[in-house]
Amino acid sequence: MNPAIQYLSQSGAEAFQRARKCLLPNEEVKIACQMLKGFLVISNRRMVLLKEEKELHFSIDRIIPYDCVLNAFQVKPERYRITGIQLDQFGWYDVDISEKETKYLTVEFDILAPKSKKGESKEEINEQFQSSIKQISNELEILKKTNKDARELPPFRDYSYLDNLPGSLTHNAILDLNNILQDKPIHDALYHDAMKFLGSEPFLLEESLRDANDIDNGFLFAAGNQGYIWVQGKKNGRHIANVLVDKIEWNNITCAVHRWQAKDSRFDVVYTLQKEGRELTHHYKWNPPPNQDVLGHPWLLQQLNGPWILADIMYKYFGKPLLASMASKKHLQQSDMQKQRYYL
């Protein structure tokens, strides 16, 4: 049996096969714990809470970066408590500074044991829950001892999932990009200016990376060797209105900040248009349309996966991890409590 699901009941293991499709395709599940109406997952990248919205239909409810997990302990046999460090608008640990001490601002949430279903033993379900929780506690201790949260560069990872996207979001992407950049309709090849910036095999996706303040705005995202092109505007059939083009080099991205405790899918990319230029911030939201084609890719529909997908795209094309926090005078003064953070 897969050790990741060894403490799940038969019905729990079957449900998890559906739930895990919300995780990134290159994400390895280390431990899955069934909880009340969902699963707590420890993967090779992050801690994830998968919530059962309705019977056997799951979504990502919360993602907690490992370096933000402060404490995790069992309160009662049927209750497990996780304490996470909040992040501020710069992606750093949020702290309360007083004359006597400096302490982290935290959020607590409880994981409850699942209820037994018809034909299942309540005692056995509770034992499986406690065994899973023990595994998770041990794994979190190992992560602390090995200093994994020092955020070393990620190991080689399979990014081929970025090449297997729904046709409804990709088949007109080259045509639209050429129309916008060159005003010339070509379906199957990029013009030389775009190819020079993106390379010969870019990542192209429509109607997914949106403006967080106007989710109908932002219909084309193209990424490649030097950076990404994000096209703002609203598309109606072949007509595109209010077009603006952002062309951002990987080298000029300061960070992408997501405040996990807010349970909000908005993430902020801080960048400059030129080296050492003025820093700008754009508020994004990952929001693909739930059409029949996209429904076959549950991970793509998870809004909280947005910054992690962007991080994978950047690492695939640029070979460097995406920073999850930015420097400021405030944080430099608290350097003993802070570590540079990445999406890994």
C-alpha positions in Angstrom: 0.0 0.0 0.0 1.1 3.5 -0.7 2.5 4.8 2.6 0.9 8.2 2.0 -2.6 6.7 2.4 -1.9 3.7 4.7 -4.0 5.2 7.5 -7.0 5.9 5.4 -10.1 3.8 5.5 -11.2 2.1 2.2 -13.8 4.8 1.6 -11.3 7.5 2.6 -8.7 6.1 0.2 -11.2 6.1 -2.6 -12.3 9.7 -1.8 -8.7 10.8 -1.7 -8.1 9.6 -5.2 -10.6 12.3 -6.3 -9.4 14.9 -3.8 -5.7 14.7 -4.8 -6.5 15.8 -8.3 -6.8 19.3 -6.8 -3.0 19.2 -6.1 -0.4 20.2 -8.6 0.4 17.3 -11.0 4.1 17.4 -9.9 3.3 17.5 -6.2 4.2 14.3 -4.3 1.9 13.3 -1.4 3.8 12.2 1.7 1.0 11.9 4.1 -2.8 12.2 3.7 -5.0 12.4 6.8 -8.7 12.2 6.5 -10.5 14.8 8.6 -14.1 16.0 9.0 -15.2 16.9 5.5 -11.9 16.7 3.8 -8.2 15.9 4.0 -5.1 17.4 5.5 -2.2 16.7 3.2 1.6 16.9 3.7 3.3 17.1 0.3 6.8 17.6 -0.8 6.0 21.3 -1.3 3.4 22.5 1.2 0.6 21.7 3.7 -2.8 21.7 2.1 -6.3 21.5 3.4 -8.7 19.9 0.9 -12.4 20.6 1.7 -15.3 18.4 0.5 -17.7 20.9 -0.9 -20.3 18.3 -1.6 -20.1 14.5 -1.8 -16.8 13.6 -3.5 -16.3 17.1 -4.8 -13.2 18.8 -3.4 -11.4 22.1 -3.5 -8.3 23.6 -1.8 -9.5 25.4 1.2 -6.1 26.5 2.5 -2.4 26.3 1.7 0.1 26.7 4.5 3.8 27.1 3.6 5.9 24.9 5.9 8.0 27.8 7.1 4.8 29.4 8.4 3.9 26.3 10.6 4.8 27.3 14.1 3.2 24.5 16.1 1.1 21.4 15.5 -0.1 19.3 18.3 -3.0 17.0 19.4 -5.5 18.8 21.7 -7.8 15.8 22.2 -7.9 12.3 20.6 -10.3 13.7 18.0 -8.8 17.2 17.6 -5.5 18.4 16.1 -4.5 22.1 16.3 -2.2 23.9 13.9 -0.7 27.3 14.7 0.6 29.2 11.7 2.5 32.5 11.5 0.7 35.2 9.7 2.3 37.0 6.7 2.2 40.8 6.2 1.8 42.6 2.9 5.5 42.1 2.1 5.3 38.3 2.5 7.3 38.3 5.8 6.3 37.0 9.2 3.9 39.4 10.8 5.2 40.4 14.3 4.0 42.4 17.3 6.9 44.5 18.6 6.6 45.7 22.2 9.2 47.1 24.7 9.5 43.6 26.3 9.5 41.2 23.4 8.9 40.7 19.7 6.5 37.9 18.9 4.8 36.4 15.9 1.2 37.1 15.1 -0.5 33.7 14.6 -3.6 32.0 13.4 -4.9 28.8 15.0 -7.2 26.2 13.3 -8.3 22.8 14.3 -8.4 19.5 12.3 -11.3 17.3 13.5 -11.5 13.5 13.1 -13.9 12.3 10.4 -17.2 10.7 11.3 -17.6 7.0 10.6 -19.9 6.0 7.8 -22.4 3.2 7.7 -20.6 -0.1 8.2 -17.4 1.5 9.6 -16.2 1.3 13.2 -16.0 4.6 14.9 -13.1 3.4 17.1 -11.1 2.2 14.0 -11.7 5.6 12.2 -10.4 7.4 15.3 -7.4 5.2 15.5 -6.6 5.8 11.8 -7.0 9.6 12.4 -4.6 9.5 15.4 -2.0 7.4 13.5 -2.1 9.9 10.6 -1.7 12.8 13.0 1.2 11.1 14.6 2.8 10.7 11.2 2.2 14.4 10.4 3.7 15.5 13.7 6.8 13.4 13.1 7.2 14.7 9.6 6.9 18.4 10.7 9.6 17.8 13.4 11.9 16.3 10.7 11.3 19.4 8.5 12.3 21.6 11.4 15.4 19.6 12.3 16.7 19.4 8.7 16.1 23.2 8.4 14.1 22.7 5.2 12.5 26.1 5.8 15.9 27.6 4.9 14.4 27.5 1.4 17.2 25.9 -0.6 16.7 25.7 -4.3 14.1 23.0 -5.3 15.3 19.7 -6.7 14.6 18.8 -10.3 10.9 18.6 -10.8 8.7 17.4 -13.7 7.1 20.5 -15.3 5.6 18.6 -18.2 2.1 19.3 -16.8 2.5 22.9 -18.0 2.5 21.5 -21.6 -0.8 19.6 -21.2 -3.4 22.2 -20.8 -7.1 22.4 -21.9 -7.4 23.1 -25.6 -10.2 25.6 -24.9 -7.7 27.9 -23.2 -4.8 27.4 -25.6 -5.9 26.9 -29.2 -6.3 30.6 -30.1 -3.5 31.9 -27.9 -0.9 32.4 -30.6 -3.4 34.0 -32.9 -4.5 36.4 -30.2 -0.9 37.3 -29.1 0.2 38.0 -32.7 -2.9 40.1 -33.3 -2.1 42.2 -30.2 1.6 42.5 -30.7 1.8 42.7 -34.5 -1.7 43.1 -35.7 -1.2 40.1 -37.9 -3.3 36.9 -37.6 -1.0 33.9 -37.7 -2.2 30.7 -36.0 0.8 28.5 -35.6 3.9 30.6 -35.1 4.9 33.6 -33.1 6.4 36.7 -34.8 10.1 37.2 -34.2 9.8 39.9 -31.5 7.6 37.6 -29.3 9.8 34.6 -30.1 12.9 36.5 -29.1 11.3 37.3 -25.7 9.5 34.0 -25.1 11.5 31.4 -27.0 10.2 28.8 -29.4 8.2 26.9 -26.9 6.3 29.4 -24.6 3.6 28.8 -22.1 0.4 30.2 -23.4 -2.9 30.3 -21.6 -6.1 32.4 -22.0 -8.7 33.5 -19.6 -6.9 32.3 -16.5 -4.6 34.9 -14.9 -7.0 37.7 -14.1 -6.9 41.1 -12.5 -7.9 40.5 -8.9 -10.0 43.7 -8.8 -11.8 42.9 -12.1 -11.8 39.2 -12.8 -13.2 39.8 -16.4 -10.0 41.7 -17.1 -6.9 39.8 -18.2 -7.4 37.3 -20.9 -3.9 36.2 -22.1 -0.8 35.1 -20.3 2.3 34.2 -22.2 5.6 33.2 -20.5 9.0 32.1 -21.8 12.7 32.4 -21.5 13.0 36.1 -20.6 9.8 36.8 -18.8 6.0 36.9 -19.3 3.5 39.0 -21.2 0.2 39.6 -19.6 -2.5 41.1 -21.8 -5.2 43.1 -20.0 -8.6 43.5 -21.7 -11.9 41.9 -22.2 -12.6 39.5 -24.9 -16.0 38.9 -26.6 -15.7 36.3 -29.4 -12.9 37.6 -31.6 -13.3 41.2 -30.3 -10.8 42.4 -27.7 -11.6 45.7 -25.8 -9.4 48.0 -23.7 -6.2 46.3 -24.5 -3.1 46.9 -22.4 0.1 44.8 -22.5 2.4 44.2 -19.6 5.8 42.8 -20.5 7.8 41.8 -17.4 11.2 40.2 -17.3 11.9 37.4 -14.8 15.0 39.4 -13.6 12.8 42.3 -12.7 10.3 40.4 -10.5 10.9 41.3 -6.9 8.4 38.7 -5.4 4.9 37.3 -5.5 3.1 37.7 -2.2 0.2 35.5 -1.0 -1.0 36.0 2.6 -2.1 32.4 3.3 -4.0 33.2 6.5 -6.6 35.4 4.6 -7.8 32.4 2.6 -8.0 34.8 -0.3 -6.8 33.7 -3.7 -5.4 37.1 -4.6 -1.6 37.3 -4.9 0.5 40.4 -5.6 3.4 40.4 -8.0 5.9 43.2 -7.3 8.1 44.1 -10.3 9.9 46.8 -12.2 9.7 47.6 -15.9 13.4 48.1 -16.1 16.4 47.2 -13.9 16.5 49.3 -10.7 13.3 51.1 -11.8 10.4 52.1 -9.6 8.6 49.0 -8.1 5.1 48.4 -9.2 2.5 46.0 -7.8 -0.2 44.1 -9.7 -3.0 42.2 -7.9 -3.7 38.9 -9.7 -6.2 36.1 -9.2 -6.0 32.7 -10.9 -9.5 32.2 -12.2 -9.9 29.9 -15.3 -13.5 29.4 -16.6 -15.1 26.2 -15.3 -16.1 24.9 -18.7 -16.4 21.2 -19.6 -12.8 21.1 -21.0 -11.3 22.7 -17.9 -13.3 20.6 -15.4 -11.0 17.7 -16.5 -8.1 19.5 -14.9 -9.2 20.1 -11.2 -5.8 21.4 -10.2 -6.1 24.2 -12.8 -9.4 25.4 -11.3 -7.9 25.8 -7.8 -7.4 29.5 -7.3 -5.0 29.1 -4.5 -2.7 27.2 -6.8 -2.1 30.4 -8.8 1.2 31.6 -7.4 2.6 28.1 -7.2 1.8 27.6 -10.9 3.5 30.9 -11.7 6.5 29.8 -9.7 6.7 26.5 -11.7 6.6 28.5 -14.9 9.4 30.8 -13.8 11.6 27.9 -12.7 11.0 25.9 -15.9 12.0 28.8 -18.1 14.4 30.8 -16.0 15.8 28.2 -13.6 15.3 30.3 -10.5 12.7 30.1 -7.7 10.1 32.7 -7.3 10.6 34.9 -4.2 7.6 34.9 -1.8 8.7 38.0 0.2 10.4 41.3 -0.4 12.9 43.3 1.6 12.0 46.5 3.5 13.7 48.5 6.2 11.2 47.1 8.8 12.3 43.5 8.0 16.0 44.3 7.9 15.7 45.5 11.5 14.1 42.1 12.4 16.6 40.0 10.5 17.1 37.6 13.4 13.4 36.6 13.1 13.2 36.6 9.3 14.3 34.4 6.4 14.0 35.0 2.7 11.0 33.0 1.5 10.4 31.2 -1.8 7.8 29.1 -3.6 9.4 25.7 -3.8 
